Amino acid sequence: MEHLSYAYGKNHYLEDPDLRAVLAHFWPEAREREAELADWGAFMGREVYEAAYHVDQEAEPVLVMHDLDGRRVDRVRLAPVQRQLLERLRPIMHPPYEGGSWHHHFALGYLLADPGLYCILTITHQVAYPLHKYAPDLSAWKERVLYGDAWGATWMTEIQGGSDLGANRTTARREGDVWRLSAGDKYFASGAGLADVAVATARPEGAPAGPKGLALFLVPRLDARGELNFKVRRLKAKSGTRAVPSGEVELEGSEAWLIGRAEEGIYYTLETLTVSRLANAVAAMGIAAKAILEVRERVRRREAFGRPLADWPLVRHDLLELAVRHAGGLALAFAAIDAFDRAWADRPPYSERYHFARFLSHLAKNRTADHAAEITRLAMELFGGLGFLEEYAVARWHREALITPIWEGPSNVQALDLLEAMQKKRAHEPFLAWLEERLAPRDEAGAGAALDAARRTLAGLAGAEPEAAVWTAKAALARLADAAAVAALYGLADGSGGRYRELAELYAGRFLRGEPFPAAAARRPEVFLPGKGPS
């Protein structure tokens, strides 16, 4: 692997000044966990990096449908290194359930970043989440997925509806203490063949149509008699995320246990979706960070026309683009995580602080995906021809980044959900107050630009006819996210120095005012080629 990657063997925590600055700002307790985070950074940079490459290139999960006796088992075979690695990664899920912080949980997810491996942990964790909050009677399963031998999954979308959960056709019929789920065609089922238990949406008999008629159920792989409780039709061939087996699952008479109250099922479902959207945001920025780590070493080593690549103005311009997008996206992601950490104990019908956290999650999920796709594309370009070769590490990160705009609802869905949060929950009001608190007292040009852009964007949405609001919602989503990213970057500047003040100004100019980067920035390598932290 050392011949295929510049990032291999490096400590991915110590090499990431942006992560350390973000954690210092949003999670002061990170200072007490510096040694632990550095240990995780070393682990992610060597063993995880190598194993993830191996799985992607040579050892994808394989579906085994029958055992030697001809019985249907629908189980995936994992490479031994992946199975062992997943057990070592399981503690990433623990902090929120041990009195810890979501910042801690998502910092470790960011360091992992590999979206296939991280998806397995995320969907397993999403089983624990609703059980922890709403189903203490099913706590044995929570303990198994967090600390035991079980892997989980979340199966919401169906072939006919995709992101339109209200179109789900899976039905639920009660039989004594258990329920039976039928007519279920869960078409994008991550964890298929690996999951020992899943949470799935279904509509109880007599429940209303649409999303509010959905309840959330726990579905074990084996029923009470020890027989297969659902079937895996096939695994899907994907461009990336190959470490997580994704397939099609059929629920037909499957035993299930109701989670919480049936009439609140859609709220539980959307809560778990918020958690996974935050995971998507940090994974996107973690993928981007690994591509940047590859590139920064490349431009220091490679010469062209008699000079190191890092000395050429146009290359410096590209490096600045990477730095601005990454720092802004990471700060935005952790601003959303911080808001969720303060609100996650809330229950339906929720408080203003929860609706604010949800609002930020839409902004972060969508904009970080945009940034990751562009960062990894530009990283390939800076490598030249080698960037397009699958044998080297950098090409994979662009493939992996391209799932992040799609997972957990693409940009159109995020925009519509944002409008709903504004119109039904007035979630933009605490968002604007949050921005004003952070930006109004500042005299920097970028702060004024961000606050002005947010005010004008929100006023435009509020004053538009319904169809016109939808038409412009995706552009509004990006502008509001960019305003929030600028606010978060200024927050970092107050504690971590002038680099982040400069990045905030550059971000505001580039994405809110539509200005090119100033030529003087080419003479500021400390901004776009920062040194690593203490070793």
C-alpha positions in Angstrom: 0.0 0.0 0.0 2.9 2.4 0.6 3.5 2.3 -3.2 -0.1 3.3 -4.0 -0.9 6.0 -1.5 0.8 9.1 0.0 -1.8 9.1 2.8 -1.1 5.5 3.9 0.9 5.2 7.1 0.2 8.8 8.2 -1.7 9.7 11.3 -5.0 11.0 9.9 -5.7 13.0 13.1 -2.4 14.7 13.5 -2.3 15.5 9.8 -5.6 17.3 10.0 -5.4 20.8 11.5 -9.0 21.6 10.5 -10.4 18.7 12.5 -8.4 19.7 15.6 -9.6 23.3 15.3 -13.2 22.3 14.8 -13.1 20.0 17.8 -11.4 22.6 20.0 -14.3 25.0 19.1 -17.3 22.8 19.3 -16.1 20.1 21.8 -13.6 21.4 24.3 -13.4 18.0 25.9 -11.4 16.9 22.9 -8.3 18.2 24.6 -8.7 15.5 27.2 -9.0 12.8 24.5 -6.0 13.9 22.4 -4.1 10.7 22.9 -7.2 8.6 22.1 -7.9 10.6 18.9 -4.3 10.3 17.9 -4.5 6.5 18.4 -7.6 6.4 16.2 -5.8 8.6 13.6 -2.9 6.2 13.4 -5.3 3.2 13.1 -7.3 4.9 10.3 -4.2 5.8 8.4 -2.6 2.4 8.3 -4.7 -0.7 9.0 -8.1 0.7 8.1 -6.7 2.5 5.0 -5.1 -0.7 3.7 -8.0 -3.0 4.5 -10.6 -0.6 2.9 -8.5 -0.5 -0.3 -8.3 -4.3 -0.3 -12.0 -4.8 0.1 -12.8 -2.2 -2.6 -10.4 -3.7 -5.1 -10.3 -7.4 -4.3 -12.7 -8.6 -1.6 -16.2 -7.4 -1.9 -18.9 -9.1 0.2 -20.5 -12.1 -1.5 -24.0 -13.3 -1.0 -24.3 -17.0 0.1 -28.0 -17.9 -0.5 -28.0 -21.6 0.6 -26.0 -23.7 3.0 -24.7 -27.3 2.4 -28.0 -28.8 3.3 -29.9 -26.7 0.8 -31.5 -24.4 3.4 -31.9 -20.7 2.5 -29.6 -18.6 4.6 -29.1 -15.3 2.6 -25.8 -14.5 4.4 -22.9 -12.5 3.1 -19.4 -13.7 3.3 -16.9 -11.0 4.3 -13.2 -11.0 3.9 -11.7 -12.0 7.2 -9.8 -8.7 7.5 -13.1 -6.8 7.1 -14.9 -8.8 9.7 -12.1 -8.3 12.2 -11.8 -4.6 11.4 -15.5 -4.0 11.9 -15.3 -5.4 15.5 -12.4 -3.1 16.2 -14.4 -0.2 14.8 -17.6 -1.0 16.8 -16.6 1.4 19.7 -17.2 4.4 17.4 -20.9 3.9 18.1 -20.6 4.0 21.9 -20.1 7.6 23.1 -23.7 9.0 22.9 -25.0 6.0 25.0 -22.2 6.2 27.6 -22.9 9.8 28.7 -20.6 11.1 26.0 -20.9 13.5 23.1 -22.1 13.3 19.5 -19.0 15.3 18.6 -16.9 12.4 19.8 -19.0 9.9 17.8 -18.8 11.9 14.6 -15.2 12.8 15.0 -14.3 9.1 14.9 -16.7 8.6 11.9 -14.9 11.5 10.1 -11.5 9.9 10.7 -12.8 6.6 9.4 -14.7 8.2 6.4 -14.6 5.1 4.2 -18.3 5.2 3.3 -18.7 1.4 3.0 -17.3 0.6 6.4 -18.8 3.7 8.0 -22.2 2.8 6.5 -22.2 -0.5 8.3 -21.5 1.2 11.6 -24.1 3.9 10.9 -27.0 1.6 10.1 -26.1 -0.5 13.0 -26.1 2.5 15.2 -29.4 3.6 13.8 -31.0 0.4 15.2 -29.7 1.4 18.7 -30.9 5.0 18.5 -34.7 4.5 18.4 -34.5 1.5 20.8 -32.6 3.7 23.2 -35.1 6.5 23.1 -38.4 4.8 22.5 -38.3 1.1 23.1 -36.7 0.2 26.4 -38.5 -3.2 26.2 -36.2 -4.1 23.3 -33.0 -3.0 25.1 -31.5 -6.5 24.7 -31.2 -5.8 20.9 -29.7 -2.4 21.7 -27.0 -4.0 23.8 -26.3 -6.6 21.1 -25.7 -4.1 18.3 -23.7 -1.7 20.4 -21.6 -4.2 22.4 -22.3 -7.7 21.2 -22.2 -9.8 18.1 -25.1 -8.3 16.0 -25.0 -5.9 13.1 -28.0 -3.8 12.2 -29.6 -2.0 9.2 -32.3 0.5 8.4 -34.7 -0.3 5.6 -37.1 2.5 4.8 -37.2 3.1 1.0 -39.0 0.9 -1.4 -38.8 0.4 -5.1 -41.9 2.4 -6.1 -41.2 5.4 -3.9 -37.5 5.9 -3.1 -37.4 9.1 -1.0 -41.2 9.3 -1.0 -41.8 7.3 2.1 -45.5 8.0 2.0 -45.6 5.6 -1.1 -44.4 2.7 1.0 -46.6 -0.5 0.5 -45.3 -2.7 3.3 -48.2 -3.6 5.6 -48.2 -4.6 9.3 -50.7 -6.9 10.9 -50.7 -7.6 14.7 -50.7 -11.1 15.9 -50.7 -11.1 19.7 -47.5 -9.6 21.0 -45.8 -9.6 17.6 -46.5 -8.1 14.2 -46.3 -9.5 10.7 -44.8 -7.4 7.9 -45.9 -8.3 4.3 -45.7 -6.9 0.8 -42.4 -5.4 1.6 -39.9 -4.7 -1.2 -37.0 -2.8 0.4 -35.1 -2.0 -2.7 -32.1 -0.1 -1.4 -31.3 -2.2 1.7 -27.8 -1.5 2.9 -26.5 -4.3 5.2 -28.5 -6.9 3.3 -27.2 -10.3 4.2 -25.0 -8.9 7.0 -27.7 -7.5 9.3 -28.9 -9.6 12.3 -31.7 -7.1 12.9 -33.1 -4.2 11.1 -35.5 -1.3 11.7 -38.1 -1.0 8.9 -41.1 1.1 8.1 -44.5 -0.5 7.6 -48.1 0.7 7.6 -50.3 -0.9 10.3 -53.8 -2.1 9.1 -56.2 0.8 9.2 -53.5 3.5 9.4 -53.9 6.5 7.1 -52.1 6.8 3.8 -49.0 8.9 3.4 -45.9 9.2 5.7 -47.9 9.8 8.9 -49.4 6.4 8.6 -46.1 4.6 8.9 -44.9 2.9 12.0 -41.4 1.8 12.8 -40.6 -1.9 13.5 -37.7 -4.0 14.7 -37.2 -7.0 12.3 -34.8 -9.8 13.4 -33.1 -11.9 10.8 -34.4 -15.1 12.4 -37.9 -15.6 13.7 -39.0 -17.1 17.0 -38.5 -20.6 15.5 -35.0 -19.8 14.3 -36.0 -19.7 10.7 -35.2 -17.1 8.1 -37.4 -14.1 8.7 -36.8 -12.1 5.5 -35.1 -12.9 2.1 -32.3 -11.2 0.3 -33.1 -11.2 -3.4 -29.7 -10.1 -4.6 -26.8 -7.7 -3.9 -26.2 -4.7 -6.1 -23.1 -3.9 -8.1 -22.1 -0.3 -7.1 -19.5 2.2 -8.3 -18.3 2.6 -4.7 -19.2 1.8 -1.0 -18.3 -1.8 -1.9 -17.5 -2.8 1.7 -21.2 -2.5 2.7 -23.4 -5.1 1.0 -26.4 -3.4 -0.5 -29.3 -5.4 -1.8 -33.0 -6.0 -2.2 -34.9 -7.4 0.8 -38.3 -9.1 0.7 -40.6 -8.9 3.8 -43.4 -11.5 3.6 -45.0 -12.5 6.8 -41.8 -11.3 8.7 -42.0 -11.2 12.5 -41.5 -7.8 13.9 -41.7 -5.8 17.1 -43.3 -2.3 17.2 -41.0 0.5 18.3 -42.7 3.0 20.6 -46.1 4.3 19.5 -47.3 3.4 16.0 -48.7 6.8 15.3 -45.2 8.4 16.0 -43.3 6.1 13.7 -42.7 8.7 11.0 -41.1 10.9 13.7 -38.8 8.1 14.9 -37.9 7.4 11.2 -37.0 11.0 10.5 -34.9 11.2 13.7 -32.8 8.3 12.6 -32.6 9.9 9.2 -31.2 13.1 10.8 -28.5 11.0 12.5 -27.5 9.4 9.2 -27.5 12.8 7.4 -25.0 14.1 9.9 -22.9 10.9 9.4 -23.2 11.6 5.6 -21.9 15.1 6.2 -18.8 14.0 8.2 -18.1 11.1 5.9 -18.2 13.5 2.9 -15.7 15.8 4.6 -13.6 12.8 5.8 -13.4 11.4 2.2 -12.4 14.9 1.0 -9.7 15.1 3.8 -8.1 11.8 2.6 -8.0 13.1 -1.0 -6.5 16.4 0.2 -3.9 14.4 2.2 -2.9 12.6 -1.0 -2.7 15.8 -3.0 -0.7 17.9 -0.5 2.0 15.3 -0.5 1.8 14.9 -4.3 2.4 18.6 -5.0 5.3 18.8 -2.6 7.0 15.8 -4.3 6.2 16.3 -8.0 8.0 18.7 -10.2 6.8 20.2 -13.5 8.8 22.5 -15.8 11.6 22.6 -13.3 9.6 23.7 -10.3 7.7 21.8 -7.6 4.0 21.7 -8.4 3.3 23.5 -5.1 5.2 26.6 -6.4 3.0 27.2 -9.5 0.3 29.8 -9.1 -2.4 27.8 -10.7 -1.7 24.8 -8.6 -1.8 27.1 -5.5 -5.2 28.3 -6.7 -6.5 24.7 -6.8 -5.0 24.0 -3.4 -6.7 27.0 -2.0 -10.0 25.8 -3.5 -9.5 22.5 -1.7 -8.7 24.2 1.6 -11.6 26.7 1.5 -14.2 24.0 0.6 -12.9 21.5 3.2 -12.6 24.0 6.1 -16.0 25.5 5.4 -17.7 22.1 4.9 -16.2 20.6 8.1 -17.1 23.7 10.2 -20.6 23.5 8.9 -20.9 19.8 9.6 -19.9 20.2 13.2 -22.1 23.2 13.7 -25.0 20.9 12.8 -23.6 18.2 15.1 -23.3 20.6 17.9 -26.9 21.7 17.5 -28.0 18.1 17.4 -26.0 17.2 20.5 -28.0 19.9 22.4 -31.4 18.7 21.2 -31.3 15.0 20.6 -33.1 14.1 23.9 -36.2 15.9 22.7 -39.3 13.9 21.7 -42.3 14.6 19.5 -43.7 17.2 19.1 -40.2 18.6 19.7 -38.8 21.9 20.7 -37.5 24.9 18.8 -34.0 23.8 19.4 -34.7 20.4 17.8 -36.2 22.0 14.7 -33.2 24.3 14.4 -30.9 21.2 14.6 -32.9 19.5 11.9 -32.7 22.7 9.7 -28.9 22.7 10.1 -28.7 19.0 9.2 -30.3 19.7 5.8 -27.8 22.4 5.1 -24.8 20.4 6.2 -25.8 17.2 4.5 -26.3 18.8 1.1 -23.4 21.3 1.0 -20.7 18.9 2.3 -21.7 16.4 -0.4 -21.2 19.2 -3.0 -17.8 20.0 -1.6 -16.7 16.4 -1.4 -17.6 15.7 -5.0 -15.7 18.8 -6.2 -12.7 18.3 -3.9 -12.1 14.7 -4.9 -12.6 15.6 -8.6 -10.0 18.3 -8.4 -7.7 16.0 -6.4 -7.8 13.5 -9.3 -7.0 16.4 -11.7 -4.0 17.5 -9.7 -2.6 14.0 -9.9 -2.9 14.1 -13.6 -3.1 10.7 -15.4 -2.3 8.8 -12.2 -5.4 10.3 -10.6 -7.6 8.3 -13.1 -5.9 4.9 -12.4 -7.8 2.6 -10.1 -4.6 1.0 -8.8 -3.8 4.3 -6.9 -5.7 5.4 -3.9 -6.8 8.9 -5.0 -9.2 7.7 -7.8 -11.3 5.7 -5.3 -12.1 8.8 -3.2 -13.9 10.4 -6.0 -16.0 7.3 -6.6 -16.8 7.2 -2.9 -17.6 10.9 -2.7 -20.3 10.6 -5.4 -22.6 8.6 -3.1 -22.8 11.4 -0.6 -25.2 13.6 -2.6 -27.5 10.6 -3.1 -27.6 8.9 0.3 -30.2 10.0 2.8 -32.1 12.1 0.3 -30.6 14.0 -2.7 -30.5 17.7 -2.9 -34.0 18.0 -4.2 -35.3 16.2 -1.1 -33.1 18.3 1.2 -34.5 21.4 -0.4 -38.1 20.3 0.0 -37.5 19.2 3.6 -35.9 22.6 4.4 -39.0 24.3 3.0 -41.2 22.1 5.2 -39.1 22.9 8.3 -39.6 26.6 7.5 -43.3 26.6 6.7 -44.5 24.2 9.4 -41.9 24.6 12.2 -40.6 28.2 11.6 -37.1 26.6 11.9 -35.5 29.5 9.9 -36.2 31.9 12.8 -33.8 30.3 15.3 -31.4 29.8 12.4 -31.4 33.5 11.6 -31.0 34.3 15.3 -28.0 31.9 15.4 -26.4 33.7 12.4 -27.0 37.1 13.8 -25.5 36.3 17.1 -22.3 35.2 15.4 -22.1 37.6 12.5 -23.8 40.9 13.4 -21.1 42.0 16.0 -18.3 41.4 13.4 -16.9 44.1 11.1 -15.3 41.7 8.5 -16.7 42.0 5.0 -17.4 38.3 4.9 -19.6 38.4 8.0 -21.7 41.1 6.5 -22.0 39.3 3.2 -23.1 36.1 4.9 -25.7 37.7 7.0 -27.0 39.7 4.1 -27.2 36.7 1.9 -29.1 34.7 4.6 -31.6 37.5 5.2 -32.3 38.1 1.5 -32.6 34.3 0.8 -35.1 33.7 3.7 -37.1 36.8 2.8 -37.2 35.6 -0.9 -38.5 32.2 0.1 -41.1 33.7 2.5 -42.4 36.1 -0.1 -42.6 33.7 -3.0 -45.6 31.8 -4.3 -45.5 28.1 -3.4 -44.3 26.9 -6.8 -41.7 29.7 -7.1 -40.4 28.9 -3.6 -39.9 25.3 -4.6 -38.2 26.4 -7.9 -35.6 28.3 -6.0 -35.3 26.1 -3.0 -32.2 24.3 -4.0 -30.2 27.4 -4.7 -31.5 28.8 -1.4 -30.3 25.6 0.4 -26.8 26.2 -0.9 -26.7 29.9 0.0 -28.0 29.4 3.5 -25.4 26.6 4.0 -22.7 28.9 2.8 -23.8 31.6 5.2 -23.7 29.1 8.1 -20.3 27.8 7.0 -18.9 31.4 7.1 -20.4 31.9 10.6 -18.8 28.6 11.8 -15.4 29.5 10.3 -15.4 32.9 12.1 -16.1 30.9 15.3 -13.0 28.9 14.7 -11.0 32.0 14.0 -11.8 33.3 17.5 -10.1 30.3 19.1 -7.7 29.0 16.5 -6.2 32.0 14.9 -6.1 34.1 11.8 -6.0 31.3 9.3 -9.7 30.6 9.8 -10.6 34.3 9.6 -8.8 34.3 6.3 -10.6 31.2 5.2 -14.0 32.7 6.2 -13.3 35.8 4.1 -12.2 33.6 1.1 -15.2 31.3 1.5 -17.6 34.3 1.6 -16.0 35.9 -1.4 -16.0 32.7 -3.4 -19.4 31.3 -2.7 -21.6 34.3 -1.6 -20.2 37.2 -3.6 -19.1 35.1 -6.6 -15.6 36.7 -6.6 -12.4 35.0 -7.7 -9.8 34.3 -5.1 -7.4 37.3 -4.8 -4.1 36.8 -6.4 -2.3 37.7 -3.2 -3.6 34.5 -1.7 -1.0 32.6 -3.8 1.6 34.0 -1.4 -0.1 32.5 1.6 0.9 28.8 1.7 0.1 28.6 5.4 -3.5 28.9 4.3 -3.7 26.2 1.6 -0.7 24.0 2.7 -0.9 24.1 6.5 1.6 22.1 8.5 0.6 19.1 10.6 0.1 19.3 14.4 2.3 18.0 17.1 3.7 14.5 16.6 
